[in-house]
Amino acid sequence: MNDVTFTDRSLPKVLMVGQFSHKLRIYLFAHWTLVLVVTVAGIVLLPVWLVVGPLWIRRYHASLRCDLTERSVVVGKGIFFRRELTIPLDKIQDISIREGPLLSAFGLLQLRVETAGQSNSGTGKSDADLVGLLDARQLRDRILEQRDRLADQDRTLAPADTERQLLMEIRDSLLRLEAALASRTGDGDATVR
């Protein structure tokens, strides 16, 4: 079976990749250890946490991802149940940075992306709460800058230009599909029936 790869426009261009601090591991361990110590049932689970916790934290830290593309922010996390969230830039209302006492002790920040029509608005928790991002302020500024650039670009395009651009993208996609089919069948003429 041949692998078909498209290099020109099939994947969005990644403008910035967020990196997560290694201090996040220590913060998570301290946070959950404190939660277990404070609760009565947690004291019973504390020995299990002290054994399993570091492994869980290492795998969770390795699963974290935050990419800024031309049109969206992609956030990934999770160990057993991987979750990848794509937030379109035009839906982002605000990006806040929070710093609590425990976060400050570890020199970490929490970046919270708030969107229009956010489903978790009643809980006070965002889908994209990212703790421990290195250069969180710089990433926030780049996201807002790209969002504004995209909004300006959309405003300047006339409706006819937008339709023409969409039709050209569809045409290019069809040409790439025909080329892929032609390379799979081995002949130079790939017609879709």
N, C-alpha and C positions, 0 to 999 in steps of 0.2 A: 504494500500500500504506500503510495506516495504522499508525502506531507506537502501541502500547499501553503505557502507563506506569502502574505501580501505585505510589502514594506512601505508603500507610499502613504495610504490614508486609512488603512483598515484598523489600526490601533491609534488611540489618541496619544498625542505627544505629551510626555511627562515633563513638566516644567520644573518641579521641585519634589524631592523625596524627603519626607520627614524622618529623622533619626530619633530613637528613644534612648534616654540616658540609662546607664547601667545602675545608677542610684535608684532607679525605679524598682528594681528587684528588692533592695533593702527596705525601701518605703512600703512596698506591698506586704512584705513579711512582717514588718513592725505594725502596720495598720491592722492586719488580720489577727495578729497575736494579741494586740490590745483589745480588739473586739471580743476575742475568746476569753480573755482574762476578766473582762468586765461582766460578761454574762455567766449565769450559774451553770447552764448546760455547756457552755464553752469550755469551762475549766476541765470537764470530763474529756472533751475532745482535744484539748491542748497537746497531750503527748502524740496523738496521731498527726496533728498539724505540724508539730516540730519535725516529724519524719517525712511526711508527704509534701508539706508546704514548699520547701525549697525546689523540689522537682517540678511541682505545678507552676511555681512562679517563673522558673527558667523557661519552661515551654510556652507559657503565656507571653512572656517578654519577647520570645523569638517569633511569635505569631503576629505581633503588632505591626501595622502598616499604615502609612498616611502619605498619599501621593496627590500632588496638585497637577491636574492636566489642563488642557486649554479650555475645557468647558465644565469641569467638575472636580470635586475632591473625593478621592476614593479612600475609605477607611476600612481596614480589615483587622479582625481580632478573634480570639477564641481558640480553645484547645480541642474539645470534643465536638463542639458544634461551632464550626467556622462561620463567621458572619462577615460579609463584605457589603459595605454600604456605599453607594455612589450618590453624592449630593451635587445636583446641578448648581453651578455658580449663581445662576439667576434666581434661585430659590433661597439663597443665603440672606438672612435679614441682619444678623449680627454675629460677631465672633468675640467672645469675651475671654479674658484671662483671669483666672482665680488663683489665689495663693492663701492657703490656710496655715495654721501653726505647724502642723505635722509636715506639710509640703515645704514650708519655709525651712524647717530644720534640716531637710534633705536637699535644699536648693532646687526644688522642682516647681513647675507651674502646671496648671490644668487649663487646657484650651477647650472651650466649649463652642461648638458651631450650632447656631440657632437658625432654623429655617421657617419659611412661610408654611403654615398649615402643619406644623409639627405635631405628630400624634401623641407625644409624651408631655405636652405642655402642662397638663394638670399635675404631673408627678414632680415637676421641678428638675427633671433629668433629661438631658439631651441624648439623641442617638449617637452623637459624635463628641463624647466627653473623652478627651485624650490627656492623660496624665503622663508627665515625664518627657515630653517632646523637647529635644535640644533646639535652641533658637526658636522657641514658640512665638515670640513677638515678631520675629522676621517672617516666619511662615504665615502668621496672621496678616501681616502687611502685604505679603505677596498674593495671598488669596483675595484680599479686598481689592488690590490693584488690578488683578486679572479679572475679577468680577466687573469692576468699573470699565475696564478696557473692552470687555465683551459687550457690555450694555451700550457703550458709545458706538461700537462697531455695528451692532444691531440697529441702532437709531439712524446711522448714516446710510445703511443700505436701503434703497428704495424697494418697494414690494416686487417690482419687475426684476430687479437685480437678485433678490432673494430667491424668487422662483427660478430664474436662470441658473443660479448657483446650485440649487437643489437638483434641477434636471441634469446639470453637468456631473454632479456627484453620483446620481443614479446611472448615468451613461458610463462613467468610469468604473463603477462597481460591476455593471454588466460586462464591460470589456474584460475586467479582471477574471470574472467567472468564466467567460468564454475561453480565455487563455488557459485557465486552470483545467477546464474540461478537455481542451485540445491537448494539453500535456499529458493528461491521464489516458486518453484514447490513443495517443501516439500520432494522430493525423493533424494536419495543419488547419483543417476546416471543422470547427466545432459549432454545430448548430443545435440549439435546444429545441426539442420537439415536445 
